[in-house]
Each structure stands twice: as C-alpha cells, then as structure tokens.
Amino acid sequence: MIDEDPSDEDLDRFAGEIGYCPDCGEEVWDEAYQCPHCESVIEGRIGHAPVDRAASLLSAKTVIVLVGLIVIILVLMQIR
C-alpha cells in the first residue's frame, strides 16, 4: 500500500499556507486545485477565513422560501 500522507518535511515546508474550501468549509492547502474533502474544483476561490456554514445554509433557505412565494403568487394570479 502506498503512503499518500504528507511527510514531516512537507508539513514543515507548507506550514501556515492553508485556506478554506468555499463549498464545504474544510481546511485545504491554499494552492489546491481541488478540495480533498468535497472534491469541488476550488482553484482561485480559496478563502483565508473559515466558512460560516450556518450563514450559508440560512441564505440558501431564504432563497428557497422566496422562490416558493413567487411561484405561489404567480399561480394565484393565473387563477383569477
């Protein structure tokens, strides 16, 4: 079996160069092409502050509710 973990030398060399995946919020190397956790392509989109998952979820719920309300209003307008 091949050991795919970084060596101690690699950890020392890249220490402090981390960022956070904009999609899942997990820690990633700040020059990563793809998140090893959620497998999203993150090149050029890496944040340097942790992602607040609760705020992201809240905004997604808000969008869903607003779209639902718009659909209901459009359906009601068609009935008249």
Secondary structure as GFF3:
##gff-version 3
##sequence-region A 1 80
A	DSSP	alpha_helix	8	14	.	.	.	ID=ss1
A	DSSP	beta_strand	18	20	.	.	.	ID=ss2
A	DSSP	beta_strand	27	29	.	.	.	ID=ss3
A	DSSP	alpha_helix	53	79	.	.	.	ID=ss4
###
